[in-house]
Amino acid sequence: MIKNNLSEILGRKRIKMSELQNLTGLSYSSINDLYHNKTNSISFETMNKLCNALEVPLGELFEHIPD
């Protein structure tokens, strides 16, 4: 399973989803879906934008948890 840590990172850094939207250029609905774990896939471009905006490595944003 892949764990999405977006909500934890935003909380820790005190960044609102609307701020992340401005930083990344991603749609609010895309960010909201990721935040609430309502998505099954994500593009490399989106991952890159999130990592750059949040200043975190990919392994902090997503982590693999063996089934």
PyMOL Python script that loads the backbone (N, CA, C, O; Angstrom):
from pymol import cmd

cmd.read_pdbstr("""\
ATOM      1  N   MET A   1       0.846  -1.175   0.000  1.00  0.00           N
ATOM      2  CA  MET A   1       0.000   0.000   0.000  1.00  0.00           C
ATOM      3  C   MET A   1       0.895   1.243   0.000  1.00  0.00           C
ATOM      4  O   MET A   1       1.961   1.254   0.614  1.00  0.00           O
ATOM      5  N   ILE A   2       0.452   2.262  -0.683  1.00  0.00           N
ATOM      6  CA  ILE A   2       1.159   3.543  -0.710  1.00  0.00           C
ATOM      7  C   ILE A   2       0.414   4.500   0.203  1.00  0.00           C
ATOM      8  O   ILE A   2      -0.774   4.753   0.008  1.00  0.00           O
ATOM      9  N   LYS A   3       1.111   5.031   1.202  1.00  0.00           N
ATOM     10  CA  LYS A   3       0.507   5.972   2.142  1.00  0.00           C
ATOM     11  C   LYS A   3       0.788   7.395   1.677  1.00  0.00           C
ATOM     12  O   LYS A   3       1.927   7.756   1.379  1.00  0.00           O
ATOM     13  N   ASN A   4      -0.258   8.184   1.622  1.00  0.00           N
ATOM     14  CA  ASN A   4      -0.183   9.581   1.221  1.00  0.00           C
ATOM     15  C   ASN A   4      -0.101  10.429   2.492  1.00  0.00           C
ATOM     16  O   ASN A   4      -1.002  10.374   3.329  1.00  0.00           O
ATOM     17  N   ASN A   5       0.961  11.205   2.641  1.00  0.00           N
ATOM     18  CA  ASN A   5       1.173  12.010   3.843  1.00  0.00           C
ATOM     19  C   ASN A   5       0.871  13.498   3.643  1.00  0.00           C
ATOM     20  O   ASN A   5       1.313  14.327   4.439  1.00  0.00           O
ATOM     21  N   LEU A   6       0.129  13.843   2.599  1.00  0.00           N
ATOM     22  CA  LEU A   6      -0.114  15.253   2.296  1.00  0.00           C
ATOM     23  C   LEU A   6      -0.787  15.977   3.456  1.00  0.00           C
ATOM     24  O   LEU A   6      -0.360  17.073   3.818  1.00  0.00           O
ATOM     25  N   SER A   7      -1.813  15.401   4.039  1.00  0.00           N
ATOM     26  CA  SER A   7      -2.524  16.090   5.122  1.00  0.00           C
ATOM     27  C   SER A   7      -1.612  16.326   6.326  1.00  0.00           C
ATOM     28  O   SER A   7      -1.679  17.377   6.963  1.00  0.00           O
ATOM     29  N   GLU A   8      -0.761  15.349   6.634  1.00  0.00           N
ATOM     30  CA  GLU A   8       0.165  15.497   7.761  1.00  0.00           C
ATOM     31  C   GLU A   8       1.187  16.598   7.492  1.00  0.00           C
ATOM     32  O   GLU A   8       1.499  17.390   8.381  1.00  0.00           O
ATOM     33  N   ILE A   9       1.702  16.647   6.276  1.00  0.00           N
ATOM     34  CA  ILE A   9       2.705  17.652   5.922  1.00  0.00           C
ATOM     35  C   ILE A   9       2.091  19.050   5.939  1.00  0.00           C
ATOM     36  O   ILE A   9       2.691  19.986   6.466  1.00  0.00           O
ATOM     37  N   LEU A  10       0.903  19.189   5.367  1.00  0.00           N
ATOM     38  CA  LEU A  10       0.248  20.500   5.382  1.00  0.00           C
ATOM     39  C   LEU A  10      -0.020  20.953   6.812  1.00  0.00           C
ATOM     40  O   LEU A  10       0.177  22.124   7.137  1.00  0.00           O
ATOM     41  N   GLY A  11      -0.465  20.043   7.664  1.00  0.00           N
ATOM     42  CA  GLY A  11      -0.711  20.397   9.060  1.00  0.00           C
ATOM     43  C   GLY A  11       0.562  20.817   9.781  1.00  0.00           C
ATOM     44  O   GLY A  11       0.579  21.812  10.506  1.00  0.00           O
ATOM     45  N   ARG A  12       1.620  20.055   9.577  1.00  0.00           N
ATOM     46  CA  ARG A  12       2.892  20.351  10.237  1.00  0.00           C
ATOM     47  C   ARG A  12       3.465  21.690   9.776  1.00  0.00           C
ATOM     48  O   ARG A  12       4.015  22.445  10.577  1.00  0.00           O
ATOM     49  N   LYS A  13       3.333  21.978   8.487  1.00  0.00           N
ATOM     50  CA  LYS A  13       3.874  23.214   7.936  1.00  0.00           C
ATOM     51  C   LYS A  13       2.873  24.366   7.991  1.00  0.00           C
ATOM     52  O   LYS A  13       3.188  25.493   7.607  1.00  0.00           O
ATOM     53  N   ARG A  14       1.658  24.071   8.476  1.00  0.00           N
ATOM     54  CA  ARG A  14       0.592  25.077   8.588  1.00  0.00           C
ATOM     55  C   ARG A  14       0.314  25.755   7.247  1.00  0.00           C
ATOM     56  O   ARG A  14       0.254  26.980   7.136  1.00  0.00           O
ATOM     57  N   ILE A  15       0.148  24.904   6.238  1.00  0.00           N
ATOM     58  CA  ILE A  15      -0.169  25.383   4.893  1.00  0.00           C
ATOM     59  C   ILE A  15      -1.597  24.966   4.572  1.00  0.00           C
ATOM     60  O   ILE A  15      -1.956  23.801   4.743  1.00  0.00           O
ATOM     61  N   LYS A  16      -2.397  25.891   4.116  1.00  0.00           N
ATOM     62  CA  LYS A  16      -3.772  25.599   3.726  1.00  0.00           C
ATOM     63  C   LYS A  16      -3.784  25.032   2.313  1.00  0.00           C
ATOM     64  O   LYS A  16      -2.871  25.277   1.524  1.00  0.00           O
ATOM     65  N   MET A  17      -4.828  24.272   2.006  1.00  0.00           N
ATOM     66  CA  MET A  17      -4.944  23.709   0.662  1.00  0.00           C
ATOM     67  C   MET A  17      -4.997  24.816  -0.394  1.00  0.00           C
ATOM     68  O   MET A  17      -4.456  24.647  -1.487  1.00  0.00           O
ATOM     69  N   SER A  18      -5.633  25.933  -0.088  1.00  0.00           N
ATOM     70  CA  SER A  18      -5.691  27.044  -1.050  1.00  0.00           C
ATOM     71  C   SER A  18      -4.307  27.641  -1.286  1.00  0.00           C
ATOM     72  O   SER A  18      -4.003  28.075  -2.397  1.00  0.00           O
ATOM     73  N   GLU A  19      -3.466  27.666  -0.249  1.00  0.00           N
ATOM     74  CA  GLU A  19      -2.090  28.140  -0.418  1.00  0.00           C
ATOM     75  C   GLU A  19      -1.305  27.182  -1.302  1.00  0.00           C
ATOM     76  O   GLU A  19      -0.528  27.605  -2.157  1.00  0.00           O
ATOM     77  N   LEU A  20      -1.513  25.886  -1.087  1.00  0.00           N
ATOM     78  CA  LEU A  20      -0.823  24.884  -1.897  1.00  0.00           C
ATOM     79  C   LEU A  20      -1.264  24.993  -3.353  1.00  0.00           C
ATOM     80  O   LEU A  20      -0.462  24.800  -4.267  1.00  0.00           O
ATOM     81  N   GLN A  21      -2.523  25.297  -3.562  1.00  0.00           N
ATOM     82  CA  GLN A  21      -3.026  25.506  -4.917  1.00  0.00           C
ATOM     83  C   GLN A  21      -2.260  26.648  -5.591  1.00  0.00           C
ATOM     84  O   GLN A  21      -1.851  26.521  -6.745  1.00  0.00           O
ATOM     85  N   ASN A  22      -2.068  27.745  -4.890  1.00  0.00           N
ATOM     86  CA  ASN A  22      -1.336  28.890  -5.436  1.00  0.00           C
ATOM     87  C   ASN A  22       0.136  28.556  -5.690  1.00  0.00           C
ATOM     88  O   ASN A  22       0.718  29.017  -6.672  1.00  0.00           O
ATOM     89  N   LEU A  23       0.732  27.761  -4.813  1.00  0.00           N
ATOM     90  CA  LEU A  23       2.145  27.401  -4.953  1.00  0.00           C
ATOM     91  C   LEU A  23       2.400  26.436  -6.107  1.00  0.00           C
ATOM     92  O   LEU A  23       3.458  26.476  -6.736  1.00  0.00           O
ATOM     93  N   THR A  24       1.424  25.566  -6.382  1.00  0.00           N
ATOM     94  CA  THR A  24       1.641  24.496  -7.367  1.00  0.00           C
ATOM     95  C   THR A  24       0.952  24.730  -8.708  1.00  0.00           C
ATOM     96  O   THR A  24       1.393  24.211  -9.733  1.00  0.00           O
ATOM     97  N   GLY A  25      -0.125  25.508  -8.702  1.00  0.00           N
ATOM     98  CA  GLY A  25      -0.916  25.657  -9.921  1.00  0.00           C
ATOM     99  C   GLY A  25      -1.868  24.497 -10.149  1.00  0.00           C
ATOM    100  O   GLY A  25      -2.534  24.432 -11.183  1.00  0.00           O
ATOM    101  N   LEU A  26      -1.937  23.578  -9.190  1.00  0.00           N
ATOM    102  CA  LEU A  26      -2.859  22.446  -9.289  1.00  0.00           C
ATOM    103  C   LEU A  26      -4.264  22.906  -8.940  1.00  0.00           C
ATOM    104  O   LEU A  26      -4.438  23.901  -8.237  1.00  0.00           O
ATOM    105  N   SER A  27      -5.257  22.192  -9.423  1.00  0.00           N
ATOM    106  CA  SER A  27      -6.642  22.557  -9.106  1.00  0.00           C
ATOM    107  C   SER A  27      -6.937  22.235  -7.650  1.00  0.00           C
ATOM    108  O   SER A  27      -6.360  21.319  -7.063  1.00  0.00           O
ATOM    109  N   TYR A  28      -7.854  23.016  -7.083  1.00  0.00           N
ATOM    110  CA  TYR A  28      -8.241  22.783  -5.688  1.00  0.00           C
ATOM    111  C   TYR A  28      -8.840  21.388  -5.540  1.00  0.00           C
ATOM    112  O   TYR A  28      -8.604  20.723  -4.531  1.00  0.00           O
ATOM    113  N   SER A  29      -9.607  20.936  -6.524  1.00  0.00           N
ATOM    114  CA  SER A  29     -10.235  19.613  -6.419  1.00  0.00           C
ATOM    115  C   SER A  29      -9.185  18.503  -6.409  1.00  0.00           C
ATOM    116  O   SER A  29      -9.349  17.508  -5.704  1.00  0.00           O
ATOM    117  N   SER A  30      -8.114  18.660  -7.178  1.00  0.00           N
ATOM    118  CA  SER A  30      -7.036  17.658  -7.173  1.00  0.00           C
ATOM    119  C   SER A  30      -6.361  17.603  -5.813  1.00  0.00           C
ATOM    120  O   SER A  30      -6.110  16.521  -5.282  1.00  0.00           O
ATOM    121  N   ILE A  31      -6.068  18.762  -5.253  1.00  0.00           N
ATOM    122  CA  ILE A  31      -5.437  18.821  -3.937  1.00  0.00           C
ATOM    123  C   ILE A  31      -6.369  18.257  -2.873  1.00  0.00           C
ATOM    124  O   ILE A  31      -5.938  17.503  -2.000  1.00  0.00           O
ATOM    125  N   ASN A  32      -7.632  18.617  -2.946  1.00  0.00           N
ATOM    126  CA  ASN A  32      -8.619  18.126  -1.992  1.00  0.00           C
ATOM    127  C   ASN A  32      -8.741  16.599  -2.056  1.00  0.00           C
ATOM    128  O   ASN A  32      -8.805  15.936  -1.021  1.00  0.00           O
ATOM    129  N   ASP A  33      -8.774  16.049  -3.269  1.00  0.00           N
ATOM    130  CA  ASP A  33      -8.853  14.594  -3.422  1.00  0.00           C
ATOM    131  C   ASP A  33      -7.634  13.906  -2.828  1.00  0.00           C
ATOM    132  O   ASP A  33      -7.766  12.879  -2.162  1.00  0.00           O
ATOM    133  N   LEU A  34      -6.455  14.455  -3.060  1.00  0.00           N
ATOM    134  CA  LEU A  34      -5.238  13.886  -2.474  1.00  0.00           C
ATOM    135  C   LEU A  34      -5.259  14.004  -0.949  1.00  0.00           C
ATOM    136  O   LEU A  34      -4.927  13.055  -0.239  1.00  0.00           O
ATOM    137  N   TYR A  35      -5.643  15.151  -0.470  1.00  0.00           N
ATOM    138  CA  TYR A  35      -5.682  15.415   0.970  1.00  0.00           C
ATOM    139  C   TYR A  35      -6.575  14.405   1.687  1.00  0.00           C
ATOM    140  O   TYR A  35      -6.244  13.926   2.771  1.00  0.00           O
ATOM    141  N   HIS A  36      -7.710  14.090   1.064  1.00  0.00           N
ATOM    142  CA  HIS A  36      -8.683  13.182   1.671  1.00  0.00           C
ATOM    143  C   HIS A  36      -8.553  11.746   1.160  1.00  0.00           C
ATOM    144  O   HIS A  36      -9.462  10.938   1.349  1.00  0.00           O
ATOM    145  N   ASN A  37      -7.438  11.428   0.520  1.00  0.00           N
ATOM    146  CA  ASN A  37      -7.161  10.081   0.013  1.00  0.00           C
ATOM    147  C   ASN A  37      -8.281   9.542  -0.867  1.00  0.00           C
ATOM    148  O   ASN A  37      -8.694   8.392  -0.718  1.00  0.00           O
ATOM    149  N   LYS A  38      -8.770  10.369  -1.780  1.00  0.00           N
ATOM    150  CA  LYS A  38      -9.845   9.971  -2.684  1.00  0.00           C
ATOM    151  C   LYS A  38      -9.350   9.772  -4.111  1.00  0.00           C
ATOM    152  O   LYS A  38     -10.139   9.852  -5.052  1.00  0.00           O
ATOM    153  N   THR A  39      -8.078   9.519  -4.282  1.00  0.00           N
ATOM    154  CA  THR A  39      -7.528   9.320  -5.624  1.00  0.00           C
ATOM    155  C   THR A  39      -6.771   8.001  -5.673  1.00  0.00           C
ATOM    156  O   THR A  39      -6.211   7.550  -4.674  1.00  0.00           O
ATOM    157  N   ASN A  40      -6.766   7.396  -6.846  1.00  0.00           N
ATOM    158  CA  ASN A  40      -6.073   6.120  -7.027  1.00  0.00           C
ATOM    159  C   ASN A  40      -4.758   6.258  -7.779  1.00  0.00           C
ATOM    160  O   ASN A  40      -3.963   5.320  -7.825  1.00  0.00           O
ATOM    161  N   SER A  41      -4.529   7.432  -8.369  1.00  0.00           N
ATOM    162  CA  SER A  41      -3.295   7.628  -9.128  1.00  0.00           C
ATOM    163  C   SER A  41      -2.893   9.095  -9.083  1.00  0.00           C
ATOM    164  O   SER A  41      -3.685   9.976  -8.748  1.00  0.00           O
ATOM    165  N   ILE A  42      -1.620   9.324  -9.438  1.00  0.00           N
ATOM    166  CA  ILE A  42      -1.080  10.679  -9.462  1.00  0.00           C
ATOM    167  C   ILE A  42       0.022  10.721 -10.505  1.00  0.00           C
ATOM    168  O   ILE A  42       0.769   9.755 -10.657  1.00  0.00           O
ATOM    169  N   SER A  43       0.131  11.823 -11.220  1.00  0.00           N
ATOM    170  CA  SER A  43       1.145  11.936 -12.268  1.00  0.00           C
ATOM    171  C   SER A  43       2.496  12.342 -11.679  1.00  0.00           C
ATOM    172  O   SER A  43       2.572  12.904 -10.586  1.00  0.00           O
ATOM    173  N   PHE A  44       3.548  12.045 -12.420  1.00  0.00           N
ATOM    174  CA  PHE A  44       4.891  12.463 -12.017  1.00  0.00           C
ATOM    175  C   PHE A  44       4.969  13.976 -11.921  1.00  0.00           C
ATOM    176  O   PHE A  44       5.623  14.512 -11.027  1.00  0.00           O
ATOM    177  N   GLU A  45       4.309  14.661 -12.832  1.00  0.00           N
ATOM    178  CA  GLU A  45       4.314  16.127 -12.829  1.00  0.00           C
ATOM    179  C   GLU A  45       3.686  16.668 -11.541  1.00  0.00           C
ATOM    180  O   GLU A  45       4.210  17.605 -10.938  1.00  0.00           O
ATOM    181  N   THR A  46       2.578  16.083 -11.128  1.00  0.00           N
ATOM    182  CA  THR A  46       1.913  16.513  -9.888  1.00  0.00           C
ATOM    183  C   THR A  46       2.794  16.231  -8.675  1.00  0.00           C
ATOM    184  O   THR A  46       2.915  17.070  -7.783  1.00  0.00           O
ATOM    185  N   MET A  47       3.411  15.042  -8.642  1.00  0.00           N
ATOM    186  CA  MET A  47       4.305  14.711  -7.529  1.00  0.00           C
ATOM    187  C   MET A  47       5.456  15.705  -7.462  1.00  0.00           C
ATOM    188  O   MET A  47       5.830  16.150  -6.377  1.00  0.00           O
ATOM    189  N   ASN A  48       6.017  16.055  -8.610  1.00  0.00           N
ATOM    190  CA  ASN A  48       7.123  17.005  -8.666  1.00  0.00           C
ATOM    191  C   ASN A  48       6.694  18.373  -8.142  1.00  0.00           C
ATOM    192  O   ASN A  48       7.417  18.989  -7.358  1.00  0.00           O
ATOM    193  N   LYS A  49       5.528  18.852  -8.566  1.00  0.00           N
ATOM    194  CA  LYS A  49       5.023  20.144  -8.096  1.00  0.00           C
ATOM    195  C   LYS A  49       4.817  20.146  -6.584  1.00  0.00           C
ATOM    196  O   LYS A  49       5.172  21.112  -5.909  1.00  0.00           O
ATOM    197  N   LEU A  50       4.250  19.079  -6.058  1.00  0.00           N
ATOM    198  CA  LEU A  50       4.009  18.997  -4.613  1.00  0.00           C
ATOM    199  C   LEU A  50       5.322  18.974  -3.830  1.00  0.00           C
ATOM    200  O   LEU A  50       5.472  19.689  -2.840  1.00  0.00           O
ATOM    201  N   CYS A  51       6.262  18.159  -4.273  1.00  0.00           N
ATOM    202  CA  CYS A  51       7.558  18.074  -3.580  1.00  0.00           C
ATOM    203  C   CYS A  51       8.283  19.417  -3.604  1.00  0.00           C
ATOM    204  O   CYS A  51       8.854  19.831  -2.595  1.00  0.00           O
ATOM    205  N   ASN A  52       8.264  20.095  -4.740  1.00  0.00           N
ATOM    206  CA  ASN A  52       8.930  21.395  -4.837  1.00  0.00           C
ATOM    207  C   ASN A  52       8.248  22.430  -3.947  1.00  0.00           C
ATOM    208  O   ASN A  52       8.922  23.160  -3.221  1.00  0.00           O
ATOM    209  N   ALA A  53       6.935  22.500  -3.995  1.00  0.00           N
ATOM    210  CA  ALA A  53       6.211  23.502  -3.215  1.00  0.00           C
ATOM    211  C   ALA A  53       6.336  23.263  -1.718  1.00  0.00           C
ATOM    212  O   ALA A  53       6.460  24.210  -0.942  1.00  0.00           O
ATOM    213  N   LEU A  54       6.304  22.004  -1.313  1.00  0.00           N
ATOM    214  CA  LEU A  54       6.356  21.674   0.115  1.00  0.00           C
ATOM    215  C   LEU A  54       7.787  21.502   0.625  1.00  0.00           C
ATOM    216  O   LEU A  54       8.020  21.381   1.828  1.00  0.00           O
ATOM    217  N   GLU A  55       8.734  21.494  -0.306  1.00  0.00           N
ATOM    218  CA  GLU A  55      10.158  21.309   0.022  1.00  0.00           C
ATOM    219  C   GLU A  55      10.386  20.025   0.809  1.00  0.00           C
ATOM    220  O   GLU A  55      11.029  20.013   1.858  1.00  0.00           O
ATOM    221  N   VAL A  56       9.830  18.939   0.259  1.00  0.00           N
ATOM    222  CA  VAL A  56       9.995  17.613   0.866  1.00  0.00           C
ATOM    223  C   VAL A  56      10.404  16.625  -0.221  1.00  0.00           C
ATOM    224  O   VAL A  56      10.050  16.807  -1.386  1.00  0.00           O
ATOM    225  N   PRO A  57      11.149  15.580   0.148  1.00  0.00           N
ATOM    226  CA  PRO A  57      11.461  14.536  -0.829  1.00  0.00           C
ATOM    227  C   PRO A  57      10.220  13.663  -1.069  1.00  0.00           C
ATOM    228  O   PRO A  57       9.305  13.627  -0.247  1.00  0.00           O
ATOM    229  N   LEU A  58      10.208  12.980  -2.179  1.00  0.00           N
ATOM    230  CA  LEU A  58       9.077  12.137  -2.543  1.00  0.00           C
ATOM    231  C   LEU A  58       8.770  11.099  -1.463  1.00  0.00           C
ATOM    232  O   LEU A  58       7.606  10.792  -1.206  1.00  0.00           O
ATOM    233  N   GLY A  59       9.807  10.566  -0.837  1.00  0.00           N
ATOM    234  CA  GLY A  59       9.634   9.560   0.211  1.00  0.00           C
ATOM    235  C   GLY A  59       8.959  10.085   1.465  1.00  0.00           C
ATOM    236  O   GLY A  59       8.471   9.298   2.277  1.00  0.00           O
ATOM    237  N   GLU A  60       8.921  11.385   1.636  1.00  0.00           N
ATOM    238  CA  GLU A  60       8.202  11.962   2.767  1.00  0.00           C
ATOM    239  C   GLU A  60       6.737  12.195   2.405  1.00  0.00           C
ATOM    240  O   GLU A  60       5.852  12.078   3.252  1.00  0.00           O
ATOM    241  N   LEU A  61       6.497  12.521   1.156  1.00  0.00           N
ATOM    242  CA  LEU A  61       5.139  12.765   0.689  1.00  0.00           C
ATOM    243  C   LEU A  61       4.360  11.457   0.562  1.00  0.00           C
ATOM    244  O   LEU A  61       3.189  11.381   0.935  1.00  0.00           O
ATOM    245  N   PHE A  62       5.023  10.433   0.033  1.00  0.00           N
ATOM    246  CA  PHE A  62       4.424   9.112  -0.110  1.00  0.00           C
ATOM    247  C   PHE A  62       5.366   8.077   0.471  1.00  0.00           C
ATOM    248  O   PHE A  62       6.585   8.202   0.357  1.00  0.00           O
ATOM    249  N   GLU A  63       4.805   7.061   1.088  1.00  0.00           N
ATOM    250  CA  GLU A  63       5.642   5.985   1.586  1.00  0.00           C
ATOM    251  C   GLU A  63       4.985   4.649   1.291  1.00  0.00           C
ATOM    252  O   GLU A  63       3.760   4.534   1.254  1.00  0.00           O
ATOM    253  N   HIS A  64       5.818   3.649   1.084  1.00  0.00           N
ATOM    254  CA  HIS A  64       5.339   2.294   0.797  1.00  0.00           C
ATOM    255  C   HIS A  64       5.231   1.527   2.100  1.00  0.00           C
ATOM    256  O   HIS A  64       6.184   1.443   2.875  1.00  0.00           O
ATOM    257  N   ILE A  65       4.066   0.976   2.323  1.00  0.00           N
ATOM    258  CA  ILE A  65       3.841   0.106   3.487  1.00  0.00           C
ATOM    259  C   ILE A  65       3.481  -1.277   2.936  1.00  0.00           C
ATOM    260  O   ILE A  65       2.439  -1.425   2.297  1.00  0.00           O
ATOM    261  N   PRO A  66       4.316  -2.286   3.170  1.00  0.00           N
ATOM    262  CA  PRO A  66       4.021  -3.611   2.624  1.00  0.00           C
ATOM    263  C   PRO A  66       2.646  -4.116   3.088  1.00  0.00           C
ATOM    264  O   PRO A  66       2.227  -3.896   4.225  1.00  0.00           O
ATOM    265  N   ASP A  67       1.969  -4.797   2.164  1.00  0.00           N
ATOM    266  CA  ASP A  67       0.640  -5.360   2.472  1.00  0.00           C
ATOM    267  C   ASP A  67       0.737  -6.499   3.465  1.00  0.00           C
ATOM    268  O   ASP A  67      -0.282  -7.085   3.833  1.00  0.00           O
TER     269      ASP A  67
END
""", "prot")
cmd.dss("prot")
cmd.show_as("cartoon", "prot")
cmd.util.cbc("prot")
cmd.orient("prot")
